[in-house]
Amino acid sequence: MPTEPKYWFPAKRYGWGWGPPLCWQGWTVLALFVILLGLDLFLFPPKRQAGSFLAGTLLLSAAMMAICWAKGEPPRWRWGGEGDDKSCARTAPDNEP
């Protein structure tokens, strides 16, 4: 019996992207992202080290996007009105990998 994927981040109901986390794993990743952004701000103050701050922020943001892409519901443009099941056990539709 194949294991069905569990999404950490649901797709937004309107627009493109992901919404707030569904499971503890997603909340942990989001908390770590915010903590590391704060550390980036502390270690590389934008007024004195703008380039380093920007590089750190872009790197952290790219890592967060990669995690959302890998562990979140497949993103696509949405107009709302779709099923609103926000459980941690949300699975991919039959026509998606």
GUDO-176692 format. One record per residue (C-alpha): residue in three letters; residue number from 1; z, y, x. Coordinates in Angstrom, 2 decimals, decimal comma, m for minus. Layout:
BEGIN
{node "Ala" NUM {Z Y X}}
...
END
This chain:
BEGIN
{node "Met" 1 {0,00 0,00 0,00}}
{node "Pro" 2 {m1,12 3,24 1,70}}
{node "Thr" 3 {1,40 6,00 2,16}}
{node "Glu" 4 {0,36 9,16 0,34}}
{node "Pro" 5 {0,60 12,45 2,27}}
{node "Lys" 6 {3,52 14,78 1,58}}
{node "Tyr" 7 {2,79 18,46 1,98}}
{node "Trp" 8 {5,28 20,76 3,67}}
{node "Phe" 9 {3,45 23,89 2,46}}
{node "Pro" 10 {1,72 24,15 m0,94}}
{node "Ala" 11 {m1,49 26,07 m1,43}}
{node "Lys" 12 {m1,06 29,49 m2,97}}
{node "Arg" 13 {m1,85 29,67 m6,66}}
{node "Tyr" 14 {m3,96 32,82 m6,18}}
{node "Gly" 15 {m6,02 33,57 m3,08}}
{node "Trp" 16 {m6,33 31,55 0,12}}
{node "Gly" 17 {m3,52 30,15 2,23}}
{node "Trp" 18 {m0,11 28,60 1,80}}
{node "Gly" 19 {3,02 29,53 m0,11}}
{node "Pro" 20 {6,71 29,01 0,67}}
{node "Pro" 21 {7,69 25,58 2,03}}
{node "Leu" 22 {8,41 22,67 m0,30}}
{node "Cys" 23 {10,55 20,46 1,96}}
{node "Trp" 24 {13,22 20,83 4,60}}
{node "Gln" 25 {10,65 20,21 7,35}}
{node "Gly" 26 {8,64 23,23 6,23}}
{node "Trp" 27 {11,76 25,41 6,00}}
{node "Thr" 28 {12,75 24,31 9,51}}
{node "Val" 29 {9,33 25,24 10,89}}
{node "Leu" 30 {9,42 28,61 9,11}}
{node "Ala" 31 {12,95 29,36 10,37}}
{node "Leu" 32 {11,96 28,43 13,92}}
{node "Phe" 33 {8,89 30,69 13,64}}
{node "Val" 34 {11,03 33,65 12,54}}
{node "Ile" 35 {13,62 33,01 15,28}}
{node "Leu" 36 {10,90 32,80 17,94}}
{node "Leu" 37 {9,28 36,01 16,65}}
{node "Gly" 38 {12,66 37,71 16,99}}
{node "Leu" 39 {13,01 36,35 20,52}}
{node "Asp" 40 {9,51 37,62 21,32}}
{node "Leu" 41 {10,52 41,06 20,04}}
{node "Phe" 42 {13,71 40,99 22,13}}
{node "Leu" 43 {12,10 39,75 25,36}}
{node "Phe" 44 {8,95 41,88 25,15}}
{node "Pro" 45 {9,73 45,21 23,43}}
{node "Pro" 46 {6,43 46,50 22,03}}
{node "Lys" 47 {6,93 50,01 23,41}}
{node "Arg" 48 {7,29 48,74 26,98}}
{node "Gln" 49 {5,31 45,49 27,03}}
{node "Ala" 50 {2,82 45,74 24,21}}
{node "Gly" 51 {0,37 43,25 25,72}}
{node "Ser" 52 {2,99 40,55 26,26}}
{node "Phe" 53 {4,45 41,13 22,81}}
{node "Leu" 54 {1,01 40,89 21,20}}
{node "Ala" 55 {0,14 37,74 23,16}}
{node "Gly" 56 {3,41 36,07 22,16}}
{node "Thr" 57 {2,98 37,05 18,52}}
{node "Leu" 58 {m0,60 35,78 18,42}}
{node "Leu" 59 {0,41 32,51 20,09}}
{node "Leu" 60 {3,28 31,93 17,65}}
{node "Ser" 61 {1,08 32,85 14,67}}
{node "Ala" 62 {m1,67 30,47 15,83}}
{node "Ala" 63 {0,91 27,67 16,18}}
{node "Met" 64 {2,24 28,38 12,67}}
{node "Met" 65 {m1,29 28,35 11,24}}
{node "Ala" 66 {m2,03 25,03 12,97}}
{node "Ile" 67 {1,14 23,48 11,53}}
{node "Cys" 68 {0,33 24,79 8,04}}
{node "Trp" 69 {m3,20 23,44 8,37}}
{node "Ala" 70 {m1,97 20,02 9,50}}
{node "Lys" 71 {1,01 19,67 7,15}}
{node "Gly" 72 {0,02 21,84 4,20}}
{node "Glu" 73 {m2,13 21,36 1,17}}
{node "Pro" 74 {m5,81 21,88 2,06}}
{node "Pro" 75 {m6,53 25,61 1,69}}
{node "Arg" 76 {m9,29 26,95 m0,50}}
{node "Trp" 77 {m9,77 30,02 m2,64}}
{node "Arg" 78 {m7,81 29,68 m5,87}}
{node "Trp" 79 {m7,81 31,73 m9,05}}
{node "Gly" 80 {m4,68 30,25 m10,63}}
{node "Gly" 81 {m4,43 28,14 m13,73}}
{node "Glu" 82 {m4,28 24,85 m11,85}}
{node "Gly" 83 {m1,42 22,35 m11,99}}
{node "Asp" 84 {1,85 23,86 m10,89}}
{node "Asp" 85 {3,57 20,71 m9,60}}
{node "Lys" 86 {5,59 21,97 m6,61}}
{node "Ser" 87 {7,41 18,77 m5,68}}
{node "Cys" 88 {7,78 17,59 m2,09}}
{node "Ala" 89 {5,84 14,46 m3,01}}
{node "Arg" 90 {2,70 16,37 m3,95}}
{node "Thr" 91 {m0,30 14,28 m2,96}}
{node "Ala" 92 {m3,91 15,00 m2,22}}
{node "Pro" 93 {m6,43 14,56 m5,05}}
{node "Asp" 94 {m8,58 11,43 m4,93}}
{node "Asn" 95 {m11,65 13,33 m3,69}}
{node "Glu" 96 {m9,88 14,88 m0,65}}
{node "Pro" 97 {m9,07 13,01 2,56}}
END
